[in-house]
């Protein structure tokens, strides 16, 4: 499935510019800031974040087709590196704005995911980090998926 990145970016102009904002919540019209950050700070299981929070029909249809939950819009500022960590589930990344100076390091191996209309299943249950070593913001849609997702 090819993803129309420009169409998503157009829809996302309706979303407040935050470093992280949830695109799915635990209830319709829920708080788009609940679900960002660490799982330990949540009073719900990740699988409960399934309700679209914004009127972005194309983006919501992609999220649904890919079986994503607790999906967030993640903006990574220039010259930033996340701590080395692991997640409880694998994640699908849909790169929207990126460049060759943005990368993941997963189990000490470097990966780059271009904003080319593809989505990427990333095994974030392994130790990893994300790095934006550029002077430009990196924007991805990131959502959890079940472990048996193909």
N, C-alpha and C positions, 0 to 999 in steps of 0.2 A: 504494500500500500504506500503510495507516494503522498506526502503531506504538503499542502500548499502553505509554505511558511509565511508568504506575504499576506495571505488571507488571515492567518492567525494573528500576525502582528497588527493588522488593521483592527481586528476585534479587540485585541488587548489594549488598544488606546483608551478603552473605557475603564481599564483597571487602574486603581491608584498606584503610583510609582513607589513601591516599597522594595526593600532588599528581598523579602519573601512575603508572599501572600497566598493563602489557600484558594484554590479554584473549586474544591469540594469540601463540604462540611458534613457534620453529623446530623444535620436537619436542614430542610429547605430554609433559605434566607438566614442562614446562620452567620456567625462571626467569621469573616475571612482571615482574621489574625489568630484564630484558634486552630491549631494544627501545624503551625510553623515552629521551628526549633526542635528541641529534643523530645523524643517519644516519652521519656520519663516524666515530662511535665504535663502529659495528657491524662485526662480522666476517662478516655475512651480507647478502644482498640483501633489500630490503623484501618482495619477493614470496615469500620463504621463510617468512614469519611467517603460517602458515595453520592451525596446530593450536590448538584451544580449550584454554585453560589452567584454566578454572573450570567447575564443574558449574552452568551457568546456561543451561538448554536453550532458553528462549524467546529470550534475548538472542543466543545462538550461532546460532539459526535465522535471525534478522534479519541478522546479520553475513554469514552464508552466502548468503542470498537476494540481498543487495545486492552480493555479490562483493567484499567488503572483505578486506583483509589488513593486517598490522601494525596491528591495531586496538587502541586504548588507551582507557582511561577517564581523562579529563582533568578535574581539579578546578582551577578558577582562583580563587584567593583574592580577597577583596574588595580594591578599590583597587589593582589590578595591571594593568600594560601590558606586553605582550611586545615584544621588539625587532622592528624592521622586518626581514623576511626573506622568503625564498621557499623552497618545497619542491620536490622532484623530481617529485612526482606530485600529481594532484588528490586531494582528500580529501572523504569523506562525513562530515558532521556530523549527529549525532542529539542535539539539545538535550534534556536531561532536567530541568535546573533552570536557569532564567535569568530575566532581567527586561529592561525597556526601557533600562536603563543599561549593558547588556552589548552590545558591538558588534564587528564586524570593520571594518577599513579595508583595502580592496583597491584598488590603483591609485588611491588618494586618494578613493575613494567609500565611503560608510558603509553597512553592511548589518547588519540585526538578524534573528536567526533564533530565533523563539519555540519554546518547548517545547510544541508543539501536536499531537504525534503524526506530524509530517512529518519527513522526512530531507532534507538539503540537500547538493547537489553544489557544493563550493566550489573555485574555481580558485586553489588555493594555489601554483601555479607562478608566479603574478604576485606582485609585492611586496605584502606584507600584514602586518598586526598584529592582535592581539585585545586588547580592553580590557574590563576589568570595573571600571566607575566606580561600582559600587554598594557597599553595605555587606553584601551577601550573597554567598555562594559561588556560582559558576557551574559546572555539571557538564554535560559533553558526552561522548558516545562519538564517537571520531574514528578513521577508518580510511582507508587508502590505497585507491585504485581505479585501474584501467588508464586510460590517457589517452582511449580511445575510449568510456568508460562514458557511458551516457545517463541 
